[in-house]
Amino acid sequence: MEKEEYYYKCVQGEIEGKQAHDTLLMSKSKRRCVWVPGPVIVGAGPSGLAVAACLKQRGIPSLLLERSNCIASLWQLKTYDRLRLHLPKQFCELPLMPFPAHFPTYPTKHQFIHYLETYAQRFDIRPRFNETVQEAQFDSTLGFWRVMTHTTEYVCRWLIVATGENAEAVVPEIEGAAEFGGPIKHTSLYKSGEELRGKRVLVVGCGNSGMEVCLDLCNHNATPSLVIRDTVHVLPREMLGKSTFGVSMWLLKWLPLRIVDGLLLLLSWLLLGDTARFGLVRPRLGPLQLKNLSGKTPVLDVGTLAKIKTGHIKVCPAIKRLKRHTVEFVDGKTENFDAIILATGYKSNVPSWLKEGEMFSKEDGYPRREFPNGWKGESGVYAVGFTKRGLLGASMDAKRIAEDIERCWKAEAKHSTTAFAPSLFSLSIS
Ligand SMILES: Cc1cc2nc3c(=O)[nH]c(=O)nc-3n(C[C@H](O)[C@H](O)[C@H](O)COP(=O)(O)OP(=O)(O)OC[C@H]3O[C@@H](n4cnc5c(N)ncnc54)[C@H](O)[C@@H]3O)c2cc1C
C-alpha cells in the first residue's frame, strides 16, 4: 500500500469510526487503525504526564496510552502506605506547576497522587486507559511509527517512551521457594506492616524500599530481619537542617564531585557513625560518583538505621536456600521466618515491546546514550524518565522533547499536508 493511501485509510478509518460508532476500518492484523496527528506517549506516569503537558503548552496535541486503569499506576497501585517522596518537593515537581505551598517538604504518596491528578486536569490530559502497548515499530517505507495495542494500531510521526525504570518487578529465583510455605511477595504488593503484625519477616534488599519496609514492620510490632548482600551507602535524609540532596546539589556548584563525596561521607560519619559496624559496609566509590557511574541510589535514612543499631532489625547475609518456614543463609546459619518481602527492585520493559535496535539497550531497556543525551533517538523516537535521576530527570527530558517536537511540528506544518491535514481529526486526543 502506498504511504499516502495507507495514511488516508487510517484517517478515513477514524472518521468513519466516529460516524459509525466505532465500526472502524481494520488494519491487516484486524486491529482498527487510527492516525494520531501528534506524538503517541506510552505510559501515563509522572514522565508521560509531564511531556504531555509540555507539548500541550506548545499547542501540540498528543495521545497518551496507559496499560493500567489510572494515571501514575506505580504510585497508586504498587507502593506502600507510609511512602513519602524521598527528596524534597522542589526537586520532584513536574514542569509548569509547582507543588501547593501548604504541602510538607516531603509530600505523602497521597499528596503526590493528588498533585498528579490536579496536573492532569489542569492540562486537560486524558489518557486512554487499559491500553497496553504490545509492539511499536518504525515503518521506514511509510515514515511513521506503528503502535499496536490489543485492539488498535496507532500510526504516528513521533513516539515517546514513558514506561519508566520501574515497569516490572524484579523477582529473583530462590532455591526452595515452593517449600517455604509462608507468603513471599515483592514490595510492589506490600501495603503495610499491619498484615504482618507479630510475624518474623525477612526483607531481601537494602535500597530505600527495603530499609523503609523494615521500619514499617517494626512500627507494626513485627520482627524484621534485613538481607544485605552488597555494599551500600546510607546517608542521613537531612544534614545541618537541610536535605542531603539539596546540600549535595549546592556543593556541586562550587566543588568537584570527589570533594563533595568526601564531605558527604564525613558528615554521615559524624551523624550516623560507622555503618559498617552494623553490617552496612560502604562501597569503595563515594555516593555521588557511584550514582553517576552505575545509577545506584544511596539510601536516605528515615530512622531504619537507629532500629538496626538497637537490634530491632537484624542484618543477615544472602540467602542460600529456603525450607519450610526456614531460611538457610550463605554463612550456613538457619533461621525461622513467617514471611519474606522482596525489595529487589524493578526493571524497564522496553525491550519486550519496542522493536528498535539503536536507541535502547536490549539488555537493560535503558537508552544506550548516557545522561543528558539519552532522550532522543532516530526517526522521531524519544525517551522520558530513563535518566536514573528520578522526577527531576524526567522533567528535564520532558521539556527538551517538547521543544524538539515543536520544531519539527512547525516545520512539517509548513511543508507537508500530512502534518497539517490530520489536525482536523484531533478530537480523539488531548
Ligand atoms: C517506592 C518508590 C519511591 C520513589 N520515590 C521517588 C522520589 O521521592 N523522588 C523521585 O524523584 N523519584 C522517586 N521514585 C522514582 C520513580 O521512578 C519516579 O518517581 C516516577 O514514578 C517515575 O515516573 P515514570 O512516569 O517515568 O514511571 P512510572 O511512574 O513507572 O510510570 C510508567 C507508566 O507506564 C505504564 N506502562 C508500562 N508499560 C506500558 C505499556 N507497555 N503500555 C502502556 N503503558 C505502560 C505503567 O503502567 C505506568 O503507569 C520512586 C520510585 C519508587 C518505586
The ligand as a MOL file (V3000), in Angstrom:
LIG
                    3D

  0  0  0     0  0            999 V3000
M  V30 BEGIN CTAB
M  V30 COUNTS 53 58 0 0 0
M  V30 BEGIN ATOM
M  V30 1 C 8.8680 3.3760 46.0400 0
M  V30 2 C 9.4080 4.4300 45.1140 0
M  V30 3 C 9.6450 5.7120 45.5900 0
M  V30 4 C 10.1540 6.7180 44.7570 0
M  V30 5 N 10.3700 7.9760 45.2460 0
M  V30 6 C 10.8600 8.9360 44.4390 0
M  V30 7 C 11.0800 10.2790 44.9280 0
M  V30 8 O 10.8400 10.5960 46.0710 0
M  V30 9 N 11.5770 11.2040 44.0680 0
M  V30 10 C 11.8550 10.8900 42.7680 0
M  V30 11 O 12.3060 11.7750 42.0310 0
M  V30 12 N 11.6680 9.6220 42.2910 0
M  V30 13 C 11.1720 8.6580 43.0780 0
M  V30 14 N 10.9810 7.3800 42.6030 0
M  V30 15 C 11.3750 7.0690 41.2220 0
M  V30 16 C 10.1450 6.8910 40.3540 0
M  V30 17 O 10.5590 6.0680 39.3350 0
M  V30 18 C 9.5780 8.1890 39.8420 0
M  V30 19 O 9.1310 8.9210 40.8960 0
M  V30 20 C 8.3740 8.1180 38.9050 0
M  V30 21 O 7.3370 7.2550 39.2680 0
M  V30 22 C 8.8560 7.7870 37.5200 0
M  V30 23 O 7.8090 8.1420 36.6570 0
M  V30 24 P 7.6510 7.4720 35.2380 0
M  V30 25 O 6.4290 8.0780 34.6490 0
M  V30 26 O 8.9370 7.5790 34.4970 0
M  V30 27 O 7.4360 5.9210 35.5300 0
M  V30 28 P 6.1960 5.2180 36.2280 0
M  V30 29 O 5.6960 6.0060 37.3650 0
M  V30 30 O 6.6180 3.8120 36.4650 0
M  V30 31 O 5.0640 5.2460 35.0690 0
M  V30 32 C 5.1470 4.4810 33.8850 0
M  V30 33 C 3.7410 4.1420 33.4110 0
M  V30 34 O 3.8480 3.3970 32.1930 0
M  V30 35 C 2.8620 2.3730 32.1770 0
M  V30 36 N 3.2820 1.3250 31.2490 0
M  V30 37 C 4.3450 0.4800 31.3510 0
M  V30 38 N 4.4170 -0.3270 30.2800 0
M  V30 39 C 3.3910 0.0120 29.4610 0
M  V30 40 C 2.9550 -0.4540 28.1830 0
M  V30 41 N 3.6030 -1.4180 27.5360 0
M  V30 42 N 1.8460 0.1220 27.6140 0
M  V30 43 C 1.1890 1.1410 28.2580 0
M  V30 44 N 1.5630 1.6120 29.4720 0
M  V30 45 C 2.6640 1.0700 30.0660 0
M  V30 46 C 2.8130 1.9200 33.6350 0
M  V30 47 O 1.5990 1.2660 33.9310 0
M  V30 48 C 2.9880 3.2450 34.3880 0
M  V30 49 O 1.7480 3.8380 34.7270 0
M  V30 50 C 10.4570 6.3970 43.4170 0
M  V30 51 C 10.2130 5.0780 42.9380 0
M  V30 52 C 9.6930 4.1290 43.7700 0
M  V30 53 C 9.4570 2.7280 43.2360 0
M  V30 END ATOM
M  V30 BEGIN BOND
M  V30 1 1 1 2
M  V30 2 1 2 3
M  V30 3 2 2 52
M  V30 4 2 3 4
M  V30 5 1 4 5
M  V30 6 1 4 50
M  V30 7 2 5 6
M  V30 8 1 6 7
M  V30 9 1 6 13
M  V30 10 2 7 8
M  V30 11 1 7 9
M  V30 12 1 9 10
M  V30 13 2 10 11
M  V30 14 1 10 12
M  V30 15 2 12 13
M  V30 16 1 13 14
M  V30 17 1 14 15
M  V30 18 1 14 50
M  V30 19 1 15 16
M  V30 20 1 16 17
M  V30 21 1 16 18
M  V30 22 1 18 19
M  V30 23 1 18 20
M  V30 24 1 20 21
M  V30 25 1 20 22
M  V30 26 1 22 23
M  V30 27 1 23 24
M  V30 28 2 24 25
M  V30 29 1 24 26
M  V30 30 1 24 27
M  V30 31 1 27 28
M  V30 32 2 28 29
M  V30 33 1 28 30
M  V30 34 1 28 31
M  V30 35 1 31 32
M  V30 36 1 32 33
M  V30 37 1 33 34
M  V30 38 1 33 48
M  V30 39 1 34 35
M  V30 40 1 35 36
M  V30 41 1 35 46
M  V30 42 1 36 37
M  V30 43 1 36 45
M  V30 44 2 37 38
M  V30 45 1 38 39
M  V30 46 1 39 40
M  V30 47 2 39 45
M  V30 48 1 40 41
M  V30 49 2 40 42
M  V30 50 1 42 43
M  V30 51 2 43 44
M  V30 52 1 44 45
M  V30 53 1 46 47
M  V30 54 1 46 48
M  V30 55 1 48 49
M  V30 56 2 50 51
M  V30 57 1 51 52
M  V30 58 1 52 53
M  V30 END BOND
M  V30 END CTAB
M  END
